[in-house]
Amino acid sequence: MSIKKYNIYQFVNKNTAPLGLFTAILAVSTAAIFIRKAQTDLSSLVIATYRLSLAVIFLFPFSIRKIIRERQVIRGRNALLLIGSGMLLGIHFAAWITSLEFTNVVSSTVLVTTSPIWVTLLSPLLLKEKLPKVFVVGLMVAIVGIVLISLNGICSFSPDGMHCGLEDGFNGREGIWGNFLALFGAWCASGYMICGRTVRKELSNQSYSFLVYSVAALTLLAISLAARQPLLEVDTSNLVWLVLLALIPQVIGHSLLNWALGKLPAAYVSLSLLGEPAGSAALAFFILSEKPSLLEVLGSAVIIFGIYWANKPRRSVEEADPTL
């Protein structure tokens, strides 16, 4: 029985897409940690604005030639879709980053990564895609998980049982308001993906990412100026966290996710995003000493199972037919 010898180059070449996707999940998992570090001195809107603005600056040298070549595609309906995608992306970051002021990393990242469920839910209405019956079961299961995590802001466990009270629901980092903002961020992210799905087929990853990030940055800049945020009051120590936030989760993480969509089925890429809450929770536990509550652990497990179940039919079809 012969043993095949593989070198590191053969292994990487064979597993390029999975390795790229795994790297993307590791990168985006660091976002909540960098945000928490920056939030000690900066507001959420300032952090979100710098994240997208710095990402645009970093991507400019690698994108401008592609945009010039593809300028004929960036007009009419495609231009409107790009603007819509960018505005929704900017609002998504504003809502999600703000949620981290009121709730912890586990609740925020789990709720904001429910976007695959909402994308599939809206597909029959906006994209004329048939909704599988099995998906309805997965959606209902995920909603139960969302409710469990949302209760974390108003309920607690003790030896006497579970106690709930609305009077404390909006106070502290684990308030229900933070959970709602994270969920609202997921809805905006869903709209961003739906708007971008059509134009992404005609535009390269470099052009699409740069243009959408640019619109998102302008949206956040407008919101920050309207809210009179101190955009220029950023010292060197805070700038380090903002640069890391723009480079690692945004430029590396999100760009690799967009790249992976050209290599792997969309459902597989979408399903892999469920690794972000686990990665963020692990980093939060070791770096921020945040321990998840029983409701957060239970709700996270239910949401992950629900999204996995909802994506099973789509994933099976796409794996059977690699042309999809």
C-alpha positions as YAML, in Angstrom:
chain: A
units: angstrom
residues:
- id: 1
  name: MET
  ca: [0.00, 0.00, 0.00]
- id: 2
  name: SER
  ca: [1.67, 3.18, -1.15]
- id: 3
  name: ILE
  ca: [1.64, 6.33, 0.90]
- id: 4
  name: LYS
  ca: [1.24, 9.59, -1.01]
- id: 5
  name: LYS
  ca: [3.54, 12.39, 0.00]
- id: 6
  name: TYR
  ca: [2.09, 15.86, 0.16]
- id: 7
  name: ASN
  ca: [4.05, 19.01, 0.73]
- id: 8
  name: ILE
  ca: [2.70, 22.19, 2.27]
- id: 9
  name: TYR
  ca: [2.19, 23.81, -1.12]
- id: 10
  name: GLN
  ca: [-0.02, 20.97, -2.38]
- id: 11
  name: PHE
  ca: [-2.08, 21.08, 0.81]
- id: 12
  name: VAL
  ca: [-2.61, 24.86, 0.65]
- id: 13
  name: ASN
  ca: [-3.47, 24.74, -3.06]
- id: 14
  name: LYS
  ca: [-6.05, 21.98, -2.52]
- id: 15
  name: ASN
  ca: [-7.65, 23.72, 0.46]
- id: 16
  name: THR
  ca: [-7.36, 27.36, -0.59]
- id: 17
  name: ALA
  ca: [-11.05, 28.22, -0.22]
- id: 18
  name: PRO
  ca: [-11.62, 26.52, 3.17]
- id: 19
  name: LEU
  ca: [-8.40, 28.02, 4.55]
- id: 20
  name: GLY
  ca: [-9.39, 31.45, 3.29]
- id: 21
  name: LEU
  ca: [-12.83, 31.12, 4.84]
- id: 22
  name: PHE
  ca: [-11.36, 29.93, 8.14]
- id: 23
  name: THR
  ca: [-8.99, 32.92, 8.14]
- id: 24
  name: ALA
  ca: [-11.93, 35.25, 7.44]
- id: 25
  name: ILE
  ca: [-13.87, 33.95, 10.45]
- id: 26
  name: LEU
  ca: [-10.84, 34.37, 12.70]
- id: 27
  name: ALA
  ca: [-10.42, 37.92, 11.42]
- id: 28
  name: VAL
  ca: [-14.04, 39.04, 11.87]
- id: 29
  name: SER
  ca: [-14.13, 37.46, 15.34]
- id: 30
  name: THR
  ca: [-11.65, 40.08, 16.55]
- id: 31
  name: ALA
  ca: [-13.98, 42.99, 15.73]
- id: 32
  name: ALA
  ca: [-15.93, 42.98, 19.00]
- id: 33
  name: ILE
  ca: [-12.70, 42.93, 21.00]
- id: 34
  name: PHE
  ca: [-11.14, 45.90, 19.18]
- id: 35
  name: ILE
  ca: [-14.43, 47.79, 19.48]
- id: 36
  name: ARG
  ca: [-14.62, 47.20, 23.23]
- id: 37
  name: LYS
  ca: [-11.05, 48.46, 23.63]
- id: 38
  name: ALA
  ca: [-11.80, 51.62, 21.62]
- id: 39
  name: GLN
  ca: [-15.10, 52.24, 23.43]
- id: 40
  name: THR
  ca: [-13.29, 53.19, 26.63]
- id: 41
  name: ASP
  ca: [-12.66, 56.66, 25.12]
- id: 42
  name: LEU
  ca: [-14.60, 56.86, 21.85]
- id: 43
  name: SER
  ca: [-18.28, 56.81, 20.95]
- id: 44
  name: SER
  ca: [-19.74, 54.01, 18.85]
- id: 45
  name: LEU
  ca: [-20.45, 56.29, 15.87]
- id: 46
  name: VAL
  ca: [-16.87, 57.55, 15.82]
- id: 47
  name: ILE
  ca: [-15.56, 53.97, 15.89]
- id: 48
  name: ALA
  ca: [-17.87, 52.87, 13.07]
- id: 49
  name: THR
  ca: [-16.97, 55.91, 10.94]
- id: 50
  name: TYR
  ca: [-13.25, 55.35, 11.34]
- id: 51
  name: ARG
  ca: [-13.58, 51.62, 10.66]
- id: 52
  name: LEU
  ca: [-15.10, 52.11, 7.22]
- id: 53
  name: SER
  ca: [-13.15, 55.29, 6.34]
- id: 54
  name: LEU
  ca: [-9.78, 53.69, 7.09]
- id: 55
  name: ALA
  ca: [-10.80, 50.55, 5.21]
- id: 56
  name: VAL
  ca: [-11.56, 52.68, 2.12]
- id: 57
  name: ILE
  ca: [-8.13, 54.33, 2.37]
- id: 58
  name: PHE
  ca: [-6.38, 50.97, 2.67]
- id: 59
  name: LEU
  ca: [-8.27, 49.48, -0.29]
- id: 60
  name: PHE
  ca: [-7.95, 52.46, -2.65]
- id: 61
  name: PRO
  ca: [-4.57, 51.52, -4.23]
- id: 62
  name: PHE
  ca: [-5.80, 47.98, -4.94]
- id: 63
  name: SER
  ca: [-9.22, 48.94, -6.32]
- id: 64
  name: ILE
  ca: [-8.95, 52.08, -8.41]
- id: 65
  name: ARG
  ca: [-7.76, 50.34, -11.61]
- id: 66
  name: LYS
  ca: [-10.55, 47.76, -11.41]
- id: 67
  name: ILE
  ca: [-13.15, 50.49, -10.91]
- id: 68
  name: ILE
  ca: [-11.89, 52.38, -13.98]
- id: 69
  name: ARG
  ca: [-12.10, 49.21, -16.09]
- id: 70
  name: GLU
  ca: [-15.58, 48.37, -14.85]
- id: 71
  name: ARG
  ca: [-17.00, 51.90, -14.86]
- id: 72
  name: GLN
  ca: [-19.54, 50.97, -17.55]
- id: 73
  name: VAL
  ca: [-21.14, 48.51, -15.13]
- id: 74
  name: ILE
  ca: [-21.46, 51.10, -12.35]
- id: 75
  name: ARG
  ca: [-24.49, 52.96, -13.65]
- id: 76
  name: GLY
  ca: [-28.28, 52.88, -13.60]
- id: 77
  name: ARG
  ca: [-29.76, 50.09, -11.50]
- id: 78
  name: ASN
  ca: [-26.35, 48.82, -10.42]
- id: 79
  name: ALA
  ca: [-25.43, 52.26, -9.08]
- id: 80
  name: LEU
  ca: [-28.66, 52.41, -7.07]
- id: 81
  name: LEU
  ca: [-28.03, 48.93, -5.66]
- id: 82
  name: LEU
  ca: [-24.49, 49.90, -4.67]
- id: 83
  name: ILE
  ca: [-25.77, 53.01, -2.89]
- id: 84
  name: GLY
  ca: [-28.47, 51.00, -1.12]
- id: 85
  name: SER
  ca: [-26.00, 48.30, -0.09]
- id: 86
  name: GLY
  ca: [-23.53, 50.84, 1.25]
- id: 87
  name: MET
  ca: [-26.11, 52.80, 3.24]
- id: 88
  name: LEU
  ca: [-27.47, 49.63, 4.83]
- id: 89
  name: LEU
  ca: [-23.94, 48.47, 5.63]
- id: 90
  name: GLY
  ca: [-23.17, 51.77, 7.33]
- id: 91
  name: ILE
  ca: [-26.35, 51.63, 9.42]
- id: 92
  name: HIS
  ca: [-25.58, 48.00, 10.24]
- id: 93
  name: PHE
  ca: [-22.22, 48.94, 11.74]
- id: 94
  name: ALA
  ca: [-23.66, 51.92, 13.59]
- id: 95
  name: ALA
  ca: [-26.35, 49.75, 15.21]
- id: 96
  name: TRP
  ca: [-24.13, 46.76, 15.98]
- id: 97
  name: ILE
  ca: [-21.19, 48.71, 17.39]
- id: 98
  name: THR
  ca: [-23.58, 50.75, 19.55]
- id: 99
  name: SER
  ca: [-25.12, 47.52, 20.83]
- id: 100
  name: LEU
  ca: [-21.78, 46.60, 22.39]
- id: 101
  name: GLU
  ca: [-22.23, 49.51, 24.80]
- id: 102
  name: PHE
  ca: [-25.35, 47.92, 26.26]
- id: 103
  name: THR
  ca: [-24.95, 44.16, 25.93]
- id: 104
  name: ASN
  ca: [-22.00, 41.78, 26.05]
- id: 105
  name: VAL
  ca: [-20.00, 40.26, 23.21]
- id: 106
  name: VAL
  ca: [-21.84, 36.93, 23.14]
- id: 107
  name: SER
  ca: [-25.35, 38.39, 22.90]
- id: 108
  name: SER
  ca: [-24.33, 41.02, 20.35]
- id: 109
  name: THR
  ca: [-22.39, 38.77, 17.98]
- id: 110
  name: VAL
  ca: [-24.93, 35.93, 18.07]
- id: 111
  name: LEU
  ca: [-27.85, 38.24, 17.32]
- id: 112
  name: VAL
  ca: [-26.06, 40.19, 14.59]
- id: 113
  name: THR
  ca: [-25.04, 36.96, 12.80]
- id: 114
  name: THR
  ca: [-28.66, 35.86, 12.37]
- id: 115
  name: SER
  ca: [-28.61, 37.65, 9.02]
- id: 116
  name: PRO
  ca: [-28.57, 34.39, 6.96]
- id: 117
  name: ILE
  ca: [-32.01, 33.57, 8.35]
- id: 118
  name: TRP
  ca: [-33.47, 36.94, 7.35]
- id: 119
  name: VAL
  ca: [-31.87, 36.82, 3.89]
- id: 120
  name: THR
  ca: [-33.53, 33.48, 3.20]
- id: 121
  name: LEU
  ca: [-36.81, 34.69, 4.68]
- id: 122
  name: LEU
  ca: [-36.90, 37.72, 2.36]
- id: 123
  name: SER
  ca: [-35.75, 35.80, -0.71]
- id: 124
  name: PRO
  ca: [-39.23, 34.59, -1.76]
- id: 125
  name: LEU
  ca: [-40.54, 38.16, -1.62]
- id: 126
  name: LEU
  ca: [-37.64, 40.07, -3.15]
- id: 127
  name: LEU
  ca: [-35.73, 37.49, -5.17]
- id: 128
  name: LYS
  ca: [-38.64, 35.17, -6.09]
- id: 129
  name: GLU
  ca: [-36.94, 32.17, -4.51]
- id: 130
  name: LYS
  ca: [-39.13, 29.35, -3.21]
- id: 131
  name: LEU
  ca: [-39.07, 28.89, 0.57]
- id: 132
  name: PRO
  ca: [-38.39, 25.25, 1.63]
- id: 133
  name: LYS
  ca: [-40.65, 23.84, 4.33]
- id: 134
  name: VAL
  ca: [-37.65, 22.72, 6.35]
- id: 135
  name: PHE
  ca: [-36.49, 26.33, 6.45]
- id: 136
  name: VAL
  ca: [-39.65, 27.37, 8.30]
- id: 137
  name: VAL
  ca: [-38.77, 24.90, 11.08]
- id: 138
  name: GLY
  ca: [-35.22, 26.27, 11.28]
- id: 139
  name: LEU
  ca: [-36.52, 29.84, 11.37]
- id: 140
  name: MET
  ca: [-38.90, 29.09, 14.23]
- id: 141
  name: VAL
  ca: [-36.11, 27.41, 16.20]
- id: 142
  name: ALA
  ca: [-33.79, 30.40, 15.64]
- id: 143
  name: ILE
  ca: [-36.50, 32.82, 16.78]
- id: 144
  name: VAL
  ca: [-36.81, 30.85, 20.04]
- id: 145
  name: GLY
  ca: [-33.06, 31.34, 20.53]
- id: 146
  name: ILE
  ca: [-33.38, 35.06, 19.83]
- id: 147
  name: VAL
  ca: [-36.11, 35.34, 22.45]
- id: 148
  name: LEU
  ca: [-33.94, 33.51, 25.01]
- id: 149
  name: ILE
  ca: [-31.01, 35.88, 24.48]
- id: 150
  name: SER
  ca: [-33.30, 38.92, 24.55]
- id: 151
  name: LEU
  ca: [-34.66, 37.78, 27.92]
- id: 152
  name: ASN
  ca: [-31.11, 38.00, 29.25]
- id: 153
  name: GLY
  ca: [-31.63, 41.73, 29.73]
- id: 154
  name: ILE
  ca: [-34.67, 41.32, 31.97]
- id: 155
  name: CYS
  ca: [-34.32, 37.84, 33.52]
- id: 156
  name: SER
  ca: [-31.81, 36.19, 35.82]
- id: 157
  name: PHE
  ca: [-31.34, 32.83, 37.51]
- id: 158
  name: SER
  ca: [-30.99, 32.19, 41.24]
- id: 159
  name: PRO
  ca: [-31.36, 29.16, 43.55]
- id: 160
  name: ASP
  ca: [-35.05, 30.06, 43.80]
- id: 161
  name: GLY
  ca: [-35.57, 29.90, 40.04]
- id: 162
  name: MET
  ca: [-35.76, 32.42, 37.20]
- id: 163
  name: HIS
  ca: [-36.75, 36.01, 38.03]
- id: 164
  name: CYS
  ca: [-37.81, 38.55, 35.41]
- id: 165
  name: GLY
  ca: [-38.48, 42.24, 35.78]
- id: 166
  name: LEU
  ca: [-38.90, 44.99, 33.19]
- id: 167
  name: GLU
  ca: [-37.61, 47.62, 35.60]
- id: 168
  name: ASP
  ca: [-34.03, 46.47, 35.06]
- id: 169
  name: GLY
  ca: [-34.35, 45.50, 31.44]
- id: 170
  name: PHE
  ca: [-32.85, 48.66, 29.94]
- id: 171
  name: ASN
  ca: [-30.03, 49.18, 32.45]
- id: 172
  name: GLY
  ca: [-26.47, 47.90, 32.30]
- id: 173
  name: ARG
  ca: [-24.48, 46.30, 29.52]
- id: 174
  name: GLU
  ca: [-26.88, 43.39, 29.26]
- id: 175
  name: GLY
  ca: [-29.98, 45.53, 28.61]
- id: 176
  name: ILE
  ca: [-32.60, 44.52, 26.12]
- id: 177
  name: TRP
  ca: [-31.88, 47.72, 24.14]
- id: 178
  name: GLY
  ca: [-28.42, 46.43, 23.21]
- id: 179
  name: ASN
  ca: [-29.91, 43.12, 22.08]
- id: 180
  name: PHE
  ca: [-32.45, 44.94, 19.89]
- id: 181
  name: LEU
  ca: [-29.70, 47.08, 18.29]
- id: 182
  name: ALA
  ca: [-27.71, 43.94, 17.46]
- id: 183
  name: LEU
  ca: [-30.80, 42.34, 15.91]
- id: 184
  name: PHE
  ca: [-31.53, 45.55, 13.97]
- id: 185
  name: GLY
  ca: [-27.94, 45.39, 12.73]
- id: 186
  name: ALA
  ca: [-28.65, 41.87, 11.45]
- id: 187
  name: TRP
  ca: [-31.71, 43.13, 9.55]
- id: 188
  name: CYS
  ca: [-29.63, 45.90, 7.93]
- id: 189
  name: ALA
  ca: [-26.93, 43.38, 7.02]
- id: 190
  name: SER
  ca: [-29.60, 41.23, 5.39]
- id: 191
  name: GLY
  ca: [-30.78, 44.15, 3.29]
- id: 192
  name: TYR
  ca: [-27.16, 44.90, 2.38]
- id: 193
  name: MET
  ca: [-26.63, 41.34, 1.11]
- id: 194
  name: ILE
  ca: [-29.91, 41.26, -0.81]
- id: 195
  name: CYS
  ca: [-29.19, 44.59, -2.53]
- id: 196
  name: GLY
  ca: [-25.66, 43.54, -3.37]
- id: 197
  name: ARG
  ca: [-26.48, 40.05, -4.64]
- id: 198
  name: THR
  ca: [-27.39, 41.18, -8.17]
- id: 199
  name: VAL
  ca: [-24.65, 43.76, -8.72]
- id: 200
  name: ARG
  ca: [-21.97, 41.46, -7.31]
- id: 201
  name: LYS
  ca: [-22.49, 39.12, -10.29]
- id: 202
  name: GLU
  ca: [-21.39, 41.89, -12.66]
- id: 203
  name: LEU
  ca: [-18.72, 43.59, -10.58]
- id: 204
  name: SER
  ca: [-15.36, 42.31, -9.31]
- id: 205
  name: ASN
  ca: [-14.75, 41.81, -5.60]
- id: 206
  name: GLN
  ca: [-12.27, 44.71, -5.46]
- id: 207
  name: SER
  ca: [-14.64, 47.21, -7.07]
- id: 208
  name: TYR
  ca: [-17.69, 46.04, -5.18]
- id: 209
  name: SER
  ca: [-16.01, 46.09, -1.76]
- id: 210
  name: PHE
  ca: [-14.40, 49.50, -2.28]
- id: 211
  name: LEU
  ca: [-17.55, 51.20, -3.58]
- id: 212
  name: VAL
  ca: [-19.84, 49.73, -0.93]
- id: 213
  name: TYR
  ca: [-17.38, 50.56, 1.86]
- id: 214
  name: SER
  ca: [-17.12, 54.11, 0.48]
- id: 215
  name: VAL
  ca: [-20.89, 54.66, 0.57]
- id: 216
  name: ALA
  ca: [-21.02, 53.13, 4.06]
- id: 217
  name: ALA
  ca: [-18.24, 55.45, 5.24]
- id: 218
  name: LEU
  ca: [-20.04, 58.52, 3.84]
- id: 219
  name: THR
  ca: [-23.30, 57.38, 5.49]
- id: 220
  name: LEU
  ca: [-21.59, 57.01, 8.86]
- id: 221
  name: LEU
  ca: [-19.81, 60.35, 8.40]
- id: 222
  name: ALA
  ca: [-23.14, 62.08, 7.75]
- id: 223
  name: ILE
  ca: [-24.73, 60.43, 10.81]
- id: 224
  name: SER
  ca: [-21.75, 61.34, 12.99]
- id: 225
  name: LEU
  ca: [-21.75, 64.98, 11.85]
- id: 226
  name: ALA
  ca: [-25.51, 65.23, 12.39]
- id: 227
  name: ALA
  ca: [-25.05, 63.82, 15.90]
- id: 228
  name: ARG
  ca: [-22.12, 66.22, 16.49]
- id: 229
  name: GLN
  ca: [-19.67, 63.45, 17.27]
- id: 230
  name: PRO
  ca: [-16.05, 64.45, 18.10]
- id: 231
  name: LEU
  ca: [-14.46, 62.87, 15.04]
- id: 232
  name: LEU
  ca: [-11.17, 64.73, 15.42]
- id: 233
  name: GLU
  ca: [-10.64, 64.00, 19.10]
- id: 234
  name: VAL
  ca: [-8.87, 60.67, 18.59]
- id: 235
  name: ASP
  ca: [-5.48, 60.18, 20.26]
- id: 236
  name: THR
  ca: [-2.69, 57.83, 19.20]
- id: 237
  name: SER
  ca: [-3.60, 55.01, 21.60]
- id: 238
  name: ASN
  ca: [-7.19, 54.89, 20.31]
- id: 239
  name: LEU
  ca: [-6.06, 55.20, 16.70]
- id: 240
  name: VAL
  ca: [-4.18, 51.90, 17.09]
- id: 241
  name: TRP
  ca: [-7.43, 50.05, 17.86]
- id: 242
  name: LEU
  ca: [-9.21, 51.78, 14.97]
- id: 243
  name: VAL
  ca: [-6.47, 50.83, 12.49]
- id: 244
  name: LEU
  ca: [-6.56, 47.22, 13.70]
- id: 245
  name: LEU
  ca: [-10.36, 47.24, 13.41]
- id: 246
  name: ALA
  ca: [-10.21, 48.51, 9.83]
- id: 247
  name: LEU
  ca: [-7.40, 46.18, 8.74]
- id: 248
  name: ILE
  ca: [-8.20, 42.83, 10.35]
- id: 249
  name: PRO
  ca: [-12.00, 42.39, 10.57]
- id: 250
  name: GLN
  ca: [-12.90, 44.73, 7.68]
- id: 251
  name: VAL
  ca: [-10.21, 44.67, 4.98]
- id: 252
  name: ILE
  ca: [-9.00, 41.11, 5.65]
- id: 253
  name: GLY
  ca: [-12.09, 39.45, 7.13]
- id: 254
  name: HIS
  ca: [-14.92, 40.89, 5.03]
- id: 255
  name: SER
  ca: [-12.85, 40.93, 1.84]
- id: 256
  name: LEU
  ca: [-11.99, 37.23, 2.28]
- id: 257
  name: LEU
  ca: [-15.68, 36.45, 2.82]
- id: 258
  name: ASN
  ca: [-16.52, 38.21, -0.46]
- id: 259
  name: TRP
  ca: [-13.69, 36.30, -2.15]
- id: 260
  name: ALA
  ca: [-14.91, 32.97, -0.74]
- id: 261
  name: LEU
  ca: [-18.31, 33.54, -2.36]
- id: 262
  name: GLY
  ca: [-16.61, 33.06, -5.72]
- id: 263
  name: LYS
  ca: [-15.08, 29.76, -4.60]
- id: 264
  name: LEU
  ca: [-17.72, 28.11, -2.42]
- id: 265
  name: PRO
  ca: [-21.55, 27.89, -2.35]
- id: 266
  name: ALA
  ca: [-23.12, 30.98, -0.82]
- id: 267
  name: ALA
  ca: [-24.98, 28.93, 1.79]
- id: 268
  name: TYR
  ca: [-21.71, 27.36, 2.92]
- id: 269
  name: VAL
  ca: [-20.09, 30.76, 3.34]
- id: 270
  name: SER
  ca: [-23.17, 32.09, 5.11]
- id: 271
  name: LEU
  ca: [-23.29, 29.11, 7.44]
- id: 272
  name: SER
  ca: [-19.61, 29.53, 8.30]
- id: 273
  name: LEU
  ca: [-20.37, 32.98, 9.73]
- id: 274
  name: LEU
  ca: [-21.86, 31.18, 12.71]
- id: 275
  name: GLY
  ca: [-18.28, 30.65, 13.83]
- id: 276
  name: GLU
  ca: [-18.00, 34.37, 14.63]
- id: 277
  name: PRO
  ca: [-19.99, 34.29, 17.89]
- id: 278
  name: ALA
  ca: [-17.95, 31.34, 19.13]
- id: 279
  name: GLY
  ca: [-14.69, 33.04, 18.20]
- id: 280
  name: SER
  ca: [-15.75, 36.36, 19.71]
- id: 281
  name: ALA
  ca: [-17.01, 34.66, 22.88]
- id: 282
  name: ALA
  ca: [-13.72, 32.83, 23.30]
- id: 283
  name: LEU
  ca: [-11.70, 36.02, 22.80]
- id: 284
  name: ALA
  ca: [-14.02, 37.93, 25.15]
- id: 285
  name: PHE
  ca: [-13.60, 35.28, 27.84]
- id: 286
  name: PHE
  ca: [-9.79, 35.33, 27.69]
- id: 287
  name: ILE
  ca: [-9.21, 39.03, 26.94]
- id: 288
  name: LEU
  ca: [-12.20, 40.83, 28.49]
- id: 289
  name: SER
  ca: [-13.01, 38.24, 31.20]
- id: 290
  name: GLU
  ca: [-16.65, 38.16, 30.07]
- id: 291
  name: LYS
  ca: [-18.49, 35.01, 31.14]
- id: 292
  name: PRO
  ca: [-21.69, 34.21, 29.20]
- id: 293
  name: SER
  ca: [-24.88, 33.66, 31.18]
- id: 294
  name: LEU
  ca: [-26.96, 30.48, 31.03]
- id: 295
  name: LEU
  ca: [-29.58, 32.16, 28.82]
- id: 296
  name: GLU
  ca: [-26.87, 33.37, 26.41]
- id: 297
  name: VAL
  ca: [-25.30, 29.93, 26.11]
- id: 298
  name: LEU
  ca: [-28.67, 28.24, 25.64]
- id: 299
  name: GLY
  ca: [-29.96, 30.88, 23.21]
- id: 300
  name: SER
  ca: [-26.72, 30.79, 21.19]
- id: 301
  name: ALA
  ca: [-26.93, 27.02, 20.83]
- id: 302
  name: VAL
  ca: [-30.58, 27.20, 19.73]
- id: 303
  name: ILE
  ca: [-29.90, 29.95, 17.14]
- id: 304
  name: ILE
  ca: [-26.91, 28.10, 15.70]
- id: 305
  name: PHE
  ca: [-28.93, 24.89, 15.39]
- id: 306
  name: GLY
  ca: [-31.86, 26.77, 13.81]
- id: 307
  name: ILE
  ca: [-29.69, 28.49, 11.19]
- id: 308
  name: TYR
  ca: [-27.89, 25.22, 10.44]
- id: 309
  name: TRP
  ca: [-31.21, 23.42, 9.97]
- id: 310
  name: ALA
  ca: [-32.63, 26.23, 7.81]
- id: 311
  name: ASN
  ca: [-29.62, 26.11, 5.48]
- id: 312
  name: LYS
  ca: [-29.52, 22.32, 5.08]
- id: 313
  name: PRO
  ca: [-31.75, 22.11, 1.98]
- id: 314
  name: ARG
  ca: [-29.92, 24.91, 0.14]
- id: 315
  name: ARG
  ca: [-26.51, 23.56, 1.05]
- id: 316
  name: SER
  ca: [-27.36, 20.05, -0.13]
- id: 317
  name: VAL
  ca: [-28.59, 21.31, -3.50]
- id: 318
  name: GLU
  ca: [-25.54, 23.52, -4.07]
- id: 319
  name: GLU
  ca: [-23.13, 20.76, -3.11]
- id: 320
  name: ALA
  ca: [-24.87, 18.37, -5.53]
- id: 321
  name: ASP
  ca: [-24.60, 20.91, -8.37]
- id: 322
  name: PRO
  ca: [-21.31, 22.85, -8.23]
- id: 323
  name: THR
  ca: [-22.51, 25.22, -10.96]
- id: 324
  name: LEU
  ca: [-25.01, 26.89, -8.59]
...
